[in-house]
Amino acid sequence: MDATQPITAADGTPLKKKLAQAMFRSKLRAAGLVAPLLAFVLASFIFPILALMWQGVHNDTFARYMPNLTEELRVWDGVSEPTEEMYALLVADLKQNRADKTIGKVASRVNQELAGTRSLFTSTARKAKKLEPPYKEALIKTKKKWGQLEVWQAMKLTNQSLTPGYYATSLDAVYTVDSGFVMKEEKRQIYTKLFVRTLFISATVMLLCLLLGYPVAYLLATLPLKYSNLLMIMVLLPFWTSLLVRTTAWIAILQSQGVVNDLLVWIGVASDEGRFSLIYNMTGTIVAMTHILLPFMILPLYSVMKTIPPSYMRAARSLGATPTRAFIKVYMPQTVPGIGAGGLLVFILAIGYYITPALVGGQDGQLISNMIAYHMQKSLNWSLAAALGGILLGGVLVLYWAYDRIIGIDNMKLG
Amino acid sequence: MLDGSDPFVRFRNVQKSYDGETLVVKNLNLEIEAGEFVTMLGPSGSGKTTCLMMLAGFETATHGEIELGGSPINNIPPHKRGIGMVFQNYALFPHMTVAENLAFPLKVRKMTPAEVEEKVKRALDMVQMAAFGDRKPAQLSGGQQQRIALARALVFEPELVLMDEPLGALDKQLREHMQYEIKHIHENLGVTVVYVTHDQSEALTMSNRIAVFDDGVIQQLADPVTLYERPENSFVAQFIGENNTMPGVVESVAKGVASVKLDSGDTVKALAINTDGKGSRTSLSVRPERCVVSQKKTAGLSSLKGRLEELIYLGDHVRCRMNVAGNDEFIVKVPNTADHLGLEIGAETYVGWKTDDCRALDFKAG
C-alpha cells in the first residue's frame, strides 16, 4: 500500500471519516440523554444566578425613569453648583414619573444611595405640576434639600447604571462621586462584621462536626455489621426528619425553661434566676447547626475509613507502635481525604445556612444569609442582596481554590 | 533469653473460639526452634491464620499458653512482642515513601537519624531496592511492594518473623522467584520464620518443617520429605502432592503390613500406617510417580489390572488417567524415556507399585 495514502475502511472511505460517522450516533444519543438535565440546570440554576449576579453591579432604575435628566447628570462634574437647566429637566422627569406612577421606584433607588430622600422625591413629584420657572428657586422653596450638593451627587451615582456601589455597601464602604471608596465609620459597619461572624460560626461548626463525627465514623467503619447498621440508621435518622422539627426541638431543649437549663438548676450548676441563655444567640446557632450538619461530616469520613483495611493498623503495631501512635501516624493520615471532603462540605453548607439561624439565632446568631434574605424580602434592595450573595459565592470559590492548592480536589472523597 | 532447653516458640494446649460455640483452633501444641522456617499449611478456614494472629498478638487465645523465648506472651500487646510481620496485602503505608515505611519501626524505637538511615539503606540493599527509597508504595509493582514489605518486617532485626500468605497476590513466575529469595534471606539472617500458606508447593520449597492444618488441628508436623513420602493420614496424603486412593477393608495385619481387600475385589498389600486393625475400612494411597505401567504382572510389585482412559502429554512425562480397581481417576505418571511403551487409549494393562509405596490410611468417604 502507498504510504502517503490515508488508511481506508473496507468500503473505501477514509478510516477517520468512517470512525466519525460511527461515533456520531453514540455522541448524538449521549447528548440527547444529557440535554433535558442541561436545559433544566441552565434555566433553573445557571441563568438565575447570573441574572442575580448582574443585578449586583447593574441597576438602571434611575436612568430608565429619568430620561431627561440622565444625560445632563452624566456630564455634570459632581462638585459644581447644579444648573437651572438640570433643575428644569428634573421637574420634567418628576412630572412624568408622577403620571406614570414610577416615582416610587425612583425614590427608593435614590434612597438606597442617600437615606431620607424618598419623601423628598415623592412629595416634590406631587407638587411638580404647579411649579413655575425658574425651577431652581421653586424647587428649593418646596424642599430645602434640593439645594444640597449631596442630593445631586446621590442622583449622579444612581444615574450610573453599572455601579460598584452595592459591592462597596456590602463591604461597609461608600462609593462617592468625588473621593471614590470611603470606609464607613466603625460603629456603622454591619456587613463585614456579619461576614466575619459567618466565617467564625461556620468554622466552629465544622470543627465541632469533625470532633464529634470522627469517632462515630470510626465506629461505623470498624464495628461488626449488625451494630454498625444500627448506628448508621441513627446517623441517618435526622435526614428523615424535617429541618424545622429538628430546629424547634432544639428550642425546646435549650430555652431558659428547657430541659438543659432545668437539669443544670436541678444539679445546682445554675441558680433558678441565673439560667443560661443557650438559645436565640450564637450558642443556639452553633449547637443546632452542628447537629444538623453532622451527617455531612460523618458520611464522607465513613466512606474513606471503610476503605482502610485493618491490616495497616496491625502492621503499625507489629512494627512496634503503640495503639495511639499507630492511630495518629498511620490511620489518621489516610483519612485526610475524608476530613477534607467532610470539612469542605460542612463549611460550605454552613456558610449559606439560613433557616436554623433565623429560628434560633436571635440577634448575635444571625448569618450573612439572613441579611441577604432580609434585603430580598423586606427592604427589597435586591441589588444589595445580589452583591452580598456575590461576595459569599466568591468567598466559597476562594476557599475551594485554596483547598485544591493545599490538599487537592482529586484527593476528596464524597461517599 | 533462651536457656537452651526451651523451644523458641511454643503453643501449649491452645484453643480459639470466636463465637463460643465452635472451636477454630482445637488444642494446638506446636514447638518451633530458633532459626527454623516453619510453614503452617492448610485449606482456608483450617485455623492456620488464626494461629499466626494469636502469635502476633492480634487475636487472644481462648485457652492455653503461647510462649516466646521461654516466657508466656498471652498478655503482651503486639507492639511489645518485637515480632516482624509480612501481611497478605503487604500493608505498606500508602502516605509514606518506601524509606519512611522502613524507618517507621526504627523511629518508633527512638533510634538516632543516622542509625535509622544506615539501617534503612542496608535493608533496601538486602532486597535490591536501593534505588526506590523515595517512591510511594503505589508506584511500585506487586513484586517490589512485596520486597519492601519483607524489608520492613526485617529492618528492626526481630528474632521472629511471621508471614501471612505474602506471595498470594503475585503471578506464578514471580512467586517462585520470591520463594527462593525469602528462603535465602532466612538462611543468611538466621531468623525464625513462621509462614502461612495454602500453596503446598510453596511450603515444600521453603520450609524446614511444615504443619498441615485441617479443621483446627495439626494433621501432621514434619519436614517436607517426610510429609510427602510418609503422610500419616488421608488428608495429608491428599493435600500434599497428587495421590491415588483406593478404598478397602483390612483383612489382616502382620509386621506392619496390611492385607487389604479392595472394594473391587482384588487384594493388595500395603504398609499399615493408620488403620484400626482387622475388619476396618481403610483408604490406600499411592503416589502417581511410584506406579509402573506394564503389559504383564511385574515380579515384586503389587499389580492390578487397569484400562487406559486418557493420555496427556506434558513433555517430560506423560500423564495417564486409568481405570484401576473401580477408580477411573487413577493417575500414573510415565517418564518420557526413549523406550517408553506404546501407550494407547483403551489398552488393558497392569499397574504396579512396591508395597512400601502403598500406605493404608484412615478411611475417608468420597
Interface residues (C-beta under 8 A of the other chain):
Chain A: P309 S311 Y312 R314 A315 A316 R317 S318 L319 G320 A321 T322 P323 R325 A326 K329 V330 P333 Q334 V336
Chain B: A56 G57 F58 P77 P78 H79 K80 R81 G82 I83 G84 M85 F87 Q88 N89 A91 L92 F93 P94 H95 F104 P105 V108 R109 R152 A153 F156 L162
